[in-house]
Amino acid sequence: MAILIVIYLLAFLIFVLISYAVMQIKLAGIKVRDFWSFIQANQTLDKLYLFAKQYEEMSSQEQIIYLKQAEKVFQAFEKIPDELWEEEYSKYREVLNKYKDIRMLRWTNN
């Protein structure tokens, strides 16, 4: 009986914490879906940052994939206030610079 009460209390506590987090996100003026896409984009940003650092010369197909993934990251970051991702600004800037370089390279080749 005591174990059942503890389980109910823990489940209730988890529910309260999740509700509080959602409320804080909404009070900040952010949609929960946008915040979730920001979290996913942040993970993609890390991968693109490493990719941009490792590969100086990309194949045409790799460039297209990089551009598409970078555009998704940029769109997700635009929906979130800058204060939430200022720690990631250097990575964002590096990915953006590589994005611009690839766009310019592809533009001059066409």
C-alpha positions in Angstrom: 0.0 0.0 0.0 2.8 2.4 0.9 4.6 1.6 -2.4 1.5 2.4 -4.3 1.2 5.8 -2.6 4.8 6.6 -3.4 4.3 5.7 -7.1 1.2 8.0 -7.3 3.2 10.8 -5.6 6.1 10.4 -8.0 3.7 10.3 -11.0 2.0 13.4 -9.7 5.3 15.2 -9.2 6.4 14.4 -12.7 3.1 15.7 -14.1 3.5 18.9 -12.1 7.1 19.4 -13.3 6.2 18.9 -16.9 3.2 21.2 -16.6 5.4 23.9 -15.0 8.0 23.6 -17.8 5.3 24.0 -20.5 3.8 27.0 -18.6 7.3 28.6 -18.5 7.8 28.1 -22.2 4.4 29.6 -23.0 5.0 32.5 -20.7 8.2 33.2 -22.5 6.0 33.6 -25.7 7.3 30.5 -27.3 5.2 27.7 -28.8 6.0 24.3 -27.3 6.4 22.9 -30.8 8.8 25.6 -31.7 10.8 25.0 -28.5 10.9 21.3 -29.3 12.1 22.0 -32.9 14.8 24.3 -31.3 16.0 21.4 -29.2 16.3 19.2 -32.2 17.9 21.9 -34.2 20.5 22.4 -31.5 21.5 18.8 -31.8 21.7 19.2 -35.6 23.8 22.4 -35.1 26.4 20.5 -33.2 26.6 17.9 -36.0 26.8 20.6 -38.7 29.5 22.4 -36.7 31.7 19.3 -36.5 31.0 18.6 -40.2 32.0 22.2 -41.1 35.2 21.9 -39.1 36.2 18.5 -40.6 35.5 18.9 -44.3 36.9 21.7 -46.3 36.0 20.2 -49.6 32.6 18.7 -49.9 31.1 16.9 -52.8 28.1 18.4 -54.6 25.7 16.0 -52.8 27.2 16.7 -49.4 26.9 20.5 -50.1 23.2 20.1 -50.8 22.6 18.0 -47.7 24.5 20.6 -45.6 22.5 23.5 -47.0 19.2 21.8 -46.4 20.1 20.9 -42.8 21.5 24.3 -42.1 18.3 26.0 -43.4 16.3 23.9 -41.0 18.5 24.9 -38.1 18.3 28.6 -39.1 14.5 28.4 -39.2 14.2 26.8 -35.8 16.6 29.3 -34.2 14.7 32.3 -35.7 11.6 31.3 -33.7 13.4 31.3 -30.3 14.6 34.4 -28.4 18.4 35.1 -28.7 18.9 34.9 -25.0 18.2 31.2 -25.0 20.9 30.3 -27.4 23.6 32.8 -26.9 25.9 30.1 -25.7 25.6 28.4 -29.1 26.3 31.6 -31.0 29.8 30.7 -32.0 28.7 27.3 -33.5 25.7 29.0 -35.2 28.1 31.6 -36.7 30.5 29.0 -37.9 27.7 27.0 -39.6 26.3 30.2 -41.1 29.7 31.1 -42.5 30.2 27.7 -44.1 26.6 27.9 -45.4 27.4 31.3 -47.1 30.6 29.9 -48.5 28.8 26.9 -50.0 26.1 29.1 -51.4 28.6 31.5 -53.0 30.6 28.6 -54.4 27.5 27.0 -55.9 26.3 30.3 -57.3 29.7 31.0 -59.0 29.7 27.5 -60.5 26.3 28.0 -62.0 
